[in-house]
Amino acid sequence: MEFERVNPLTNQPASRAQAMTSEEASAVADRAAHGFKAWSAFGPTARRTTLTKAAFALESRKKEFDAAMTSEIGATSGWAMFNLTLAAGMIREAAALTTQIAGEVIPSDKPGCVSMALREPVGVILGIAPWNAPIILGVRAIAVPLACGNAVILKASENCPRTHGLIVEAFAEAGFPDGTVNIVTNAPKDAAEVVGALIDHRAVRRVNFTGSTATGKVIAKRAAEHLKPCLLELGGKAPLIVLEDADLDEAVKAAAFGAFMNQGQICMSTERLIVVRAVLSEFVRRFTAKAKSLASGDPREGKAPLGAVVDLKTMRHVNSLIDDAVTKGATIAAGGKAESLLMPATVVDGVTEGMNIYYDESFGPVVSIIHALDEADAIRLANDSEYGLSAAVFTRDTARGLRVARQIRSGICHINGPTVHDEPQMPFGGVGASGYGRFGGKAGIDQFTELRWITVETQPGHFPI
């Protein structure tokens, strides 16, 4: 059986993929268990060599990735190529980590006892990736687990099965042992059953998931029934604070990039612009002008910086947030409601806590401007959210920026930079409703290995009985 993914703009078929049943998904997990036995025996240099080949194989599929992302999710070519470049970097960073999976010798009080802490691969890792940054997040779900010696299953998004399938094709070309790198695709109606079967499978030892907070909670509960650890990178409502001594031109550029890149469909997207009253009017004037200059257009034509949102559900959600805010006293400074998936860059000014958009993640091309009295009030407003993934603060005083950043509850905070920023070697993840655990660099090693205590006795023991 197969299922069809429809192009969100044209309603024409974009791709087809196997609609796996839970039994077929379980069979994939069985194959992964066998693949783990072979791959875990590879030394660090052999793992590094294979992963490096995968990075080149990924890059060789540039045209295929571009076409797949455009047709499956309405992405612009620029976003597709950004995805490809960063994802290839993630694979190369993972390759570099193979010799960094180190242990230590720990002094023991027992005479003649050599005590060691060792990191070893876990087994089969289930990685569940979303559609919005499909190459980046698909690769992130499997690259470091592979570097650590695990076998992996990539559970592809129903919205971009071809894009995620291309990732696994690239890894297959690199020469991993059979069963080491696997993919599961399923029809949307079967998602819960298939994912549940994979989490329940005895070979699957850990789960990483990137997606909505609501779904993350379901996955965490299911995994908890088996005492399986999870790494969850979930929703966000990223604040960007503009203080009175900020470089407004830089703040405007960063805010526009953070709010509207990929039509605001990024977990780190700037959703809240918190601006102190001393520079409020000037910032709003400059930022509104910038937003009005950002046109949306058919991504196949490649003429506009903004493409399409992923579906009508997103359009309706954003429109409802705008309606609610305006009804309760906010004003539309730029853009407005849309009647198609080509949504305009929208700025809602005067957002307050009584409005839905103040708390709810929009995941679309709309950003709120929230008025703050001063620095302390801006920090309070930034922390007035259940989410805590990314944040930013703009000030010319670096020490001040660091002081403010330390008071914001988020896994990530950037001083004089956008909320949207990722690098393969950085510890990436959030707090609160944004999840727990960290992808990236050495933090990823901690997530995808078991820390074991092993001792060697070098002299006869003395025992009380």
Disulfide bonds with the S-S distance in Angstrom:
none
